[in-house]
Amino acid sequence: MRVLRPFPHVFGFYDGRMPGRRAWSDEPNWLDDGAYALGICSYAVVDGDEALVYDTHISLAHARLIRETLAAAGVTKIRVALSHWHDDHVAGNEVFADCEIWACAPTARALAKNQAAMETGNPPIRPLVPPNRVFEGQLSLTIGRVAVELIHAEIHSDDAALMLLPEAGILFAGDALEDSVTYVGEPERLPVHLAELERVAGWEFARILPNHGAEAVIAGGGYDRRLIAATRLYVEQLLRMRESPELQRMDLQDFAAAAFATGGASYFAPYEAVHRQNVRAMLETA
């Protein structure tokens, strides 16, 4: 795991995007074939002796490294915020079981509903430590002198909690925005996700730190607002696909040509598998 410092009060904990390497096993599994292949970054907002960890990463080992890094930086008080309920964002929760773990209400419900499957998955998250603090809609926190807003939005999943540092103009996007393209887990809700992207585009911020993206871009201060435009164009193309069969046969580079032309996202070959999954999901819900 690599520790990044994209902004003065921000730590990034990045792993993956290492061709030929797998973190768990050679057999198909959610950790290697999703998060690790695509690259994943959890974050912490730090001021003085306080920190807010945004997602607990893909394993207990990663979570322990996060906690050790923060302790070495002088942090003695840690809170956690979960971006949504998916495995690669909550696998390290047990390491922070003695801390406040915040989640929006839909995340708490989804974790309770899927607990048995997640605890017996490959790899298992056992025990799955649930959030112990729940909010509805929006939550304001202060980490040292840094103001933080957690805002519920329905993008990628119906329980996304985006994190905004309004004074710094930084949006932590979880999986709501992703480079190369979004992963569609709820194809029937895609029109809602598109409308929510437009709502987020109306917020005030300059830089975006997604959980899945290019390490060099994140380390250099993240993405600009063109990532929203790129995501919107890709989602619109998916919605157009049912009436345009020729789109169904395109590879990602051609299918998302308009999205990549914005400069907001870039082509990364492992996302071909994500795109194929997205196409199948859309066709199955037609």
ZADOKOL-966633 format. One record per residue (C-alpha): x, y, z. Coordinates in steps of 0.1 Angstrom, whole numbers. Layout:
<sites>
<site><X>X</X><Y>Y</Y><Z>Z</Z></site>
...
</sites>
This chain:
<sites>
<site><X>0</X><Y>0</Y><Z>0</Z></site>
<site><X>12</X><Y>35</Y><Z>-9</Z></site>
<site><X>5</X><Y>65</Y><Z>12</Z></site>
<site><X>-3</X><Y>96</Y><Z>-8</Z></site>
<site><X>-6</X><Y>133</Y><Z>3</Z></site>
<site><X>-27</X><Y>150</Y><Z>-24</Z></site>
<site><X>-36</X><Y>179</Y><Z>-1</Z></site>
<site><X>-22</X><Y>193</Y><Z>32</Z></site>
<site><X>-50</X><Y>177</Y><Z>54</Z></site>
<site><X>-55</X><Y>146</Y><Z>33</Z></site>
<site><X>-39</X><Y>112</Y><Z>33</Z></site>
<site><X>-46</X><Y>87</Y><Z>5</Z></site>
<site><X>-40</X><Y>50</Y><Z>10</Z></site>
<site><X>-36</X><Y>34</Y><Z>-24</Z></site>
<site><X>-32</X><Y>-2</Y><Z>-35</Z></site>
<site><X>-36</X><Y>-21</Y><Z>-68</Z></site>
<site><X>-31</X><Y>-15</Y><Z>-105</Z></site>
<site><X>-1</X><Y>-37</Y><Z>-104</Z></site>
<site><X>-1</X><Y>-60</Y><Z>-135</Z></site>
<site><X>5</X><Y>-96</Y><Z>-128</Z></site>
<site><X>0</X><Y>-93</Y><Z>-91</Z></site>
<site><X>-29</X><Y>-105</Y><Z>-70</Z></site>
<site><X>-35</X><Y>-98</Y><Z>-34</Z></site>
<site><X>-57</X><Y>-127</Y><Z>-23</Z></site>
<site><X>-58</X><Y>-158</Y><Z>-46</Z></site>
<site><X>-55</X><Y>-169</Y><Z>-82</Z></site>
<site><X>-92</X><Y>-179</Y><Z>-82</Z></site>
<site><X>-119</X><Y>-153</Y><Z>-91</Z></site>
<site><X>-127</X><Y>-132</Y><Z>-60</Z></site>
<site><X>-141</X><Y>-97</Y><Z>-53</Z></site>
<site><X>-108</X><Y>-83</Y><Z>-39</Z></site>
<site><X>-85</X><Y>-91</Y><Z>-68</Z></site>
<site><X>-109</X><Y>-89</Y><Z>-97</Z></site>
<site><X>-125</X><Y>-57</Y><Z>-86</Z></site>
<site><X>-107</X><Y>-34</Y><Z>-63</Z></site>
<site><X>-71</X><Y>-45</Y><Z>-67</Z></site>
<site><X>-71</X><Y>-48</Y><Z>-105</Z></site>
<site><X>-87</X><Y>-14</Y><Z>-108</Z></site>
<site><X>-68</X><Y>3</Y><Z>-81</Z></site>
<site><X>-84</X><Y>15</Y><Z>-49</Z></site>
<site><X>-78</X><Y>44</Y><Z>-25</Z></site>
<site><X>-92</X><Y>51</Y><Z>9</Z></site>
<site><X>-87</X><Y>85</Y><Z>25</Z></site>
<site><X>-83</X><Y>102</Y><Z>58</Z></site>
<site><X>-89</X><Y>139</Y><Z>66</Z></site>
<site><X>-65</X><Y>149</Y><Z>94</Z></site>
<site><X>-60</X><Y>180</Y><Z>115</Z></site>
<site><X>-40</X><Y>180</Y><Z>147</Z></site>
<site><X>-48</X><Y>148</Y><Z>167</Z></site>
<site><X>-81</X><Y>141</Y><Z>149</Z></site>
<site><X>-88</X><Y>121</Y><Z>117</Z></site>
<site><X>-118</X><Y>110</Y><Z>97</Z></site>
<site><X>-112</X><Y>78</Y><Z>77</Z></site>
<site><X>-133</X><Y>76</Y><Z>45</Z></site>
<site><X>-137</X><Y>38</Y><Z>40</Z></site>
<site><X>-116</X><Y>11</Y><Z>57</Z></site>
<site><X>-101</X><Y>-5</Y><Z>26</Z></site>
<site><X>-100</X><Y>-40</Y><Z>13</Z></site>
<site><X>-86</X><Y>-60</Y><Z>42</Z></site>
<site><X>-77</X><Y>-59</Y><Z>79</Z></site>
<site><X>-40</X><Y>-56</Y><Z>70</Z></site>
<site><X>-47</X><Y>-25</Y><Z>50</Z></site>
<site><X>-68</X><Y>-10</Y><Z>78</Z></site>
<site><X>-41</X><Y>-17</Y><Z>103</Z></site>
<site><X>-16</X><Y>2</Y><Z>81</Z></site>
<site><X>-40</X><Y>31</Y><Z>79</Z></site>
<site><X>-43</X><Y>32</Y><Z>116</Z></site>
<site><X>-5</X><Y>29</Y><Z>121</Z></site>
<site><X>1</X><Y>57</Y><Z>96</Z></site>
<site><X>-23</X><Y>80</Y><Z>114</Z></site>
<site><X>-9</X><Y>72</Y><Z>148</Z></site>
<site><X>26</X><Y>80</Y><Z>135</Z></site>
<site><X>12</X><Y>114</Y><Z>123</Z></site>
<site><X>1</X><Y>121</Y><Z>159</Z></site>
<site><X>-36</X><Y>112</Y><Z>155</Z></site>
<site><X>-52</X><Y>99</Y><Z>187</Z></site>
<site><X>-89</X><Y>104</Y><Z>179</Z></site>
<site><X>-103</X><Y>86</Y><Z>148</Z></site>
<site><X>-138</X><Y>86</Y><Z>133</Z></site>
<site><X>-148</X><Y>66</Y><Z>102</Z></site>
<site><X>-173</X><Y>74</Y><Z>74</Z></site>
<site><X>-184</X><Y>47</Y><Z>50</Z></site>
<site><X>-190</X><Y>57</Y><Z>13</Z></site>
<site><X>-214</X><Y>28</Y><Z>8</Z></site>
<site><X>-219</X><Y>-9</Y><Z>17</Z></site>
<site><X>-197</X><Y>-28</Y><Z>-9</Z></site>
<site><X>-171</X><Y>-52</Y><Z>3</Z></site>
<site><X>-140</X><Y>-33</Y><Z>-8</Z></site>
<site><X>-150</X><Y>-2</Y><Z>13</Z></site>
<site><X>-159</X><Y>-19</Y><Z>46</Z></site>
<site><X>-135</X><Y>-49</Y><Z>48</Z></site>
<site><X>-113</X><Y>-32</Y><Z>74</Z></site>
<site><X>-141</X><Y>-20</Y><Z>97</Z></site>
<site><X>-131</X><Y>-44</Y><Z>125</Z></site>
<site><X>-98</X><Y>-25</Y><Z>130</Z></site>
<site><X>-119</X><Y>6</Y><Z>138</Z></site>
<site><X>-145</X><Y>-11</Y><Z>160</Z></site>
<site><X>-136</X><Y>11</Y><Z>189</Z></site>
<site><X>-142</X><Y>43</Y><Z>169</Z></site>
<site><X>-173</X><Y>61</Y><Z>157</Z></site>
<site><X>-183</X><Y>45</Y><Z>124</Z></site>
<site><X>-207</X><Y>67</Y><Z>105</Z></site>
<site><X>-229</X><Y>56</Y><Z>76</Z></site>
<site><X>-261</X><Y>69</Y><Z>60</Z></site>
<site><X>-292</X><Y>49</Y><Z>69</Z></site>
<site><X>-294</X><Y>30</Y><Z>35</Z></site>
<site><X>-258</X><Y>18</Y><Z>41</Z></site>
<site><X>-266</X><Y>5</Y><Z>75</Z></site>
<site><X>-296</X><Y>-14</Y><Z>61</Z></site>
<site><X>-277</X><Y>-28</Y><Z>32</Z></site>
<site><X>-249</X><Y>-41</Y><Z>55</Z></site>
<site><X>-274</X><Y>-58</Y><Z>78</Z></site>
<site><X>-292</X><Y>-74</Y><Z>49</Z></site>
<site><X>-260</X><Y>-87</Y><Z>33</Z></site>
<site><X>-241</X><Y>-95</Y><Z>64</Z></site>
<site><X>-242</X><Y>-133</Y><Z>60</Z></site>
<site><X>-232</X><Y>-133</Y><Z>24</Z></site>
<site><X>-203</X><Y>-109</Y><Z>31</Z></site>
<site><X>-190</X><Y>-129</Y><Z>61</Z></site>
<site><X>-189</X><Y>-161</Y><Z>39</Z></site>
<site><X>-177</X><Y>-145</Y><Z>7</Z></site>
<site><X>-144</X><Y>-149</Y><Z>-11</Z></site>
<site><X>-125</X><Y>-135</Y><Z>8</Z></site>
<site><X>-148</X><Y>-134</Y><Z>38</Z></site>
<site><X>-153</X><Y>-102</Y><Z>59</Z></site>
<site><X>-157</X><Y>-119</Y><Z>93</Z></site>
<site><X>-168</X><Y>-104</Y><Z>115</Z></site>
<site><X>-185</X><Y>-76</Y><Z>95</Z></site>
<site><X>-185</X><Y>-47</Y><Z>119</Z></site>
<site><X>-216</X><Y>-25</Y><Z>112</Z></site>
<site><X>-217</X><Y>13</Y><Z>116</Z></site>
<site><X>-225</X><Y>25</Y><Z>151</Z></site>
<site><X>-236</X><Y>60</Y><Z>140</Z></site>
<site><X>-262</X><Y>66</Y><Z>113</Z></site>
<site><X>-274</X><Y>98</Y><Z>96</Z></site>
<site><X>-302</X><Y>107</Y><Z>72</Z></site>
<site><X>-296</X><Y>130</Y><Z>43</Z></site>
<site><X>-266</X><Y>151</Y><Z>53</Z></site>
<site><X>-242</X><Y>152</Y><Z>83</Z></site>
<site><X>-218</X><Y>180</Y><Z>93</Z></site>
<site><X>-187</X><Y>171</Y><Z>112</Z></site>
<site><X>-156</X><Y>190</Y><Z>123</Z></site>
<site><X>-122</X><Y>173</Y><Z>122</Z></site>
<site><X>-99</X><Y>196</Y><Z>142</Z></site>
<site><X>-106</X><Y>229</Y><Z>123</Z></site>
<site><X>-117</X><Y>212</Y><Z>91</Z></site>
<site><X>-154</X><Y>213</Y><Z>82</Z></site>
<site><X>-167</X><Y>181</Y><Z>66</Z></site>
<site><X>-201</X><Y>174</Y><Z>50</Z></site>
<site><X>-213</X><Y>138</Y><Z>44</Z></site>
<site><X>-241</X><Y>139</Y><Z>18</Z></site>
<site><X>-263</X><Y>110</Y><Z>7</Z></site>
<site><X>-266</X><Y>106</Y><Z>-31</Z></site>
<site><X>-279</X><Y>78</Y><Z>-52</Z></site>
<site><X>-251</X><Y>72</Y><Z>-77</Z></site>
<site><X>-235</X><Y>37</Y><Z>-83</Z></site>
<site><X>-256</X><Y>24</Y><Z>-54</Z></site>
<site><X>-286</X><Y>38</Y><Z>-36</Z></site>
<site><X>-266</X><Y>44</Y><Z>-4</Z></site>
<site><X>-237</X><Y>65</Y><Z>-16</Z></site>
<site><X>-223</X><Y>90</Y><Z>10</Z></site>
<site><X>-201</X><Y>116</Y><Z>-7</Z></site>
<site><X>-177</X><Y>136</Y><Z>15</Z></site>
<site><X>-172</X><Y>173</Y><Z>8</Z></site>
<site><X>-146</X><Y>197</Y><Z>23</Z></site>
<site><X>-164</X><Y>229</Y><Z>14</Z></site>
<site><X>-136</X><Y>253</Y><Z>24</Z></site>
<site><X>-110</X><Y>234</Y><Z>5</Z></site>
<site><X>-133</X><Y>226</Y><Z>-25</Z></site>
<site><X>-126</X><Y>189</Y><Z>-24</Z></site>
<site><X>-152</X><Y>162</Y><Z>-32</Z></site>
<site><X>-144</X><Y>126</Y><Z>-20</Z></site>
<site><X>-166</X><Y>106</Y><Z>-44</Z></site>
<site><X>-164</X><Y>70</Y><Z>-32</Z></site>
<site><X>-176</X><Y>49</Y><Z>-62</Z></site>
<site><X>-200</X><Y>76</Y><Z>-75</Z></site>
<site><X>-173</X><Y>88</Y><Z>-99</Z></site>
<site><X>-146</X><Y>64</Y><Z>-112</Z></site>
<site><X>-118</X><Y>65</Y><Z>-137</Z></site>
<site><X>-122</X><Y>48</Y><Z>-163</Z></site>
<site><X>-160</X><Y>43</Y><Z>-160</Z></site>
<site><X>-186</X><Y>37</Y><Z>-134</Z></site>
<site><X>-195</X><Y>2</Y><Z>-124</Z></site>
<site><X>-233</X><Y>-4</Y><Z>-128</Z></site>
<site><X>-246</X><Y>-25</Y><Z>-99</Z></site>
<site><X>-282</X><Y>-12</Y><Z>-101</Z></site>
<site><X>-290</X><Y>-10</Y><Z>-138</Z></site>
<site><X>-327</X><Y>-4</Y><Z>-132</Z></site>
<site><X>-319</X><Y>27</Y><Z>-113</Z></site>
<site><X>-295</X><Y>42</Y><Z>-138</Z></site>
<site><X>-318</X><Y>71</Y><Z>-148</Z></site>
<site><X>-319</X><Y>81</Y><Z>-112</Z></site>
<site><X>-281</X><Y>79</Y><Z>-109</Z></site>
<site><X>-279</X><Y>102</Y><Z>-140</Z></site>
<site><X>-302</X><Y>128</Y><Z>-124</Z></site>
<site><X>-281</X><Y>126</Y><Z>-92</Z></site>
<site><X>-250</X><Y>132</Y><Z>-112</Z></site>
<site><X>-266</X><Y>165</Y><Z>-123</Z></site>
<site><X>-274</X><Y>174</Y><Z>-87</Z></site>
<site><X>-238</X><Y>168</Y><Z>-76</Z></site>
<site><X>-226</X><Y>189</Y><Z>-106</Z></site>
<site><X>-244</X><Y>218</Y><Z>-90</Z></site>
<site><X>-223</X><Y>216</Y><Z>-58</Z></site>
<site><X>-193</X><Y>239</Y><Z>-53</Z></site>
<site><X>-159</X><Y>221</Y><Z>-54</Z></site>
<site><X>-129</X><Y>221</Y><Z>-77</Z></site>
<site><X>-112</X><Y>188</Y><Z>-72</Z></site>
<site><X>-124</X><Y>152</Y><Z>-70</Z></site>
<site><X>-108</X><Y>123</Y><Z>-52</Z></site>
<site><X>-125</X><Y>90</Y><Z>-62</Z></site>
<site><X>-119</X><Y>56</Y><Z>-46</Z></site>
<site><X>-110</X><Y>40</Y><Z>-79</Z></site>
<site><X>-87</X><Y>59</Y><Z>-102</Z></site>
<site><X>-51</X><Y>64</Y><Z>-113</Z></site>
<site><X>-26</X><Y>67</Y><Z>-86</Z></site>
<site><X>-6</X><Y>95</Y><Z>-102</Z></site>
<site><X>-37</X><Y>116</Y><Z>-107</Z></site>
<site><X>-49</X><Y>112</Y><Z>-71</Z></site>
<site><X>-14</X><Y>119</Y><Z>-58</Z></site>
<site><X>-12</X><Y>150</Y><Z>-79</Z></site>
<site><X>-44</X><Y>165</Y><Z>-65</Z></site>
<site><X>-71</X><Y>144</Y><Z>-80</Z></site>
<site><X>-95</X><Y>150</Y><Z>-109</Z></site>
<site><X>-113</X><Y>181</Y><Z>-120</Z></site>
<site><X>-150</X><Y>185</Y><Z>-127</Z></site>
<site><X>-147</X><Y>169</Y><Z>-162</Z></site>
<site><X>-148</X><Y>135</Y><Z>-144</Z></site>
<site><X>-186</X><Y>142</Y><Z>-139</Z></site>
<site><X>-191</X><Y>150</Y><Z>-176</Z></site>
<site><X>-172</X><Y>119</Y><Z>-186</Z></site>
<site><X>-193</X><Y>97</Y><Z>-162</Z></site>
<site><X>-225</X><Y>113</Y><Z>-174</Z></site>
<site><X>-217</X><Y>107</Y><Z>-211</Z></site>
<site><X>-209</X><Y>70</Y><Z>-204</Z></site>
<site><X>-241</X><Y>65</Y><Z>-185</Z></site>
<site><X>-261</X><Y>82</Y><Z>-213</Z></site>
<site><X>-245</X><Y>58</Y><Z>-238</Z></site>
<site><X>-255</X><Y>28</Y><Z>-217</Z></site>
<site><X>-291</X><Y>40</Y><Z>-216</Z></site>
<site><X>-290</X><Y>45</Y><Z>-254</Z></site>
<site><X>-277</X><Y>10</Y><Z>-260</Z></site>
<site><X>-310</X><Y>-8</Y><Z>-259</Z></site>
<site><X>-323</X><Y>11</Y><Z>-289</Z></site>
<site><X>-289</X><Y>9</Y><Z>-307</Z></site>
<site><X>-277</X><Y>-27</Y><Z>-309</Z></site>
<site><X>-244</X><Y>-17</Y><Z>-326</Z></site>
<site><X>-233</X><Y>-2</Y><Z>-293</Z></site>
<site><X>-237</X><Y>-36</Y><Z>-276</Z></site>
<site><X>-207</X><Y>-49</Y><Z>-296</Z></site>
<site><X>-183</X><Y>-21</Y><Z>-290</Z></site>
<site><X>-153</X><Y>-24</Y><Z>-268</Z></site>
<site><X>-149</X><Y>2</Y><Z>-241</Z></site>
<site><X>-125</X><Y>25</Y><Z>-259</Z></site>
<site><X>-150</X><Y>30</Y><Z>-288</Z></site>
<site><X>-181</X><Y>29</Y><Z>-267</Z></site>
<site><X>-168</X><Y>56</Y><Z>-243</Z></site>
<site><X>-150</X><Y>77</Y><Z>-269</Z></site>
<site><X>-170</X><Y>108</Y><Z>-261</Z></site>
<site><X>-164</X><Y>104</Y><Z>-224</Z></site>
<site><X>-126</X><Y>100</Y><Z>-228</Z></site>
<site><X>-126</X><Y>129</Y><Z>-252</Z></site>
<site><X>-136</X><Y>152</Y><Z>-223</Z></site>
<site><X>-102</X><Y>146</Y><Z>-207</Z></site>
<site><X>-120</X><Y>139</Y><Z>-175</Z></site>
<site><X>-113</X><Y>101</Y><Z>-175</Z></site>
<site><X>-88</X><Y>80</Y><Z>-194</Z></site>
<site><X>-88</X><Y>45</Y><Z>-208</Z></site>
<site><X>-75</X><Y>17</Y><Z>-185</Z></site>
<site><X>-76</X><Y>-18</Y><Z>-201</Z></site>
<site><X>-89</X><Y>-37</Y><Z>-169</Z></site>
<site><X>-121</X><Y>-16</Y><Z>-172</Z></site>
<site><X>-130</X><Y>-36</Y><Z>-203</Z></site>
<site><X>-142</X><Y>-63</Y><Z>-180</Z></site>
<site><X>-163</X><Y>-37</Y><Z>-160</Z></site>
<site><X>-178</X><Y>-25</Y><Z>-193</Z></site>
<site><X>-187</X><Y>-60</Y><Z>-204</Z></site>
<site><X>-204</X><Y>-65</Y><Z>-170</Z></site>
<site><X>-223</X><Y>-32</Y><Z>-174</Z></site>
<site><X>-235</X><Y>-42</Y><Z>-209</Z></site>
<site><X>-248</X><Y>-75</Y><Z>-197</Z></site>
<site><X>-265</X><Y>-59</Y><Z>-167</Z></site>
<site><X>-283</X><Y>-34</Y><Z>-190</Z></site>
<site><X>-294</X><Y>-60</Y><Z>-214</Z></site>
<site><X>-307</X><Y>-83</Y><Z>-187</Z></site>
<site><X>-330</X><Y>-55</Y><Z>-174</Z></site>
<site><X>-343</X><Y>-46</Y><Z>-208</Z></site>
</sites>
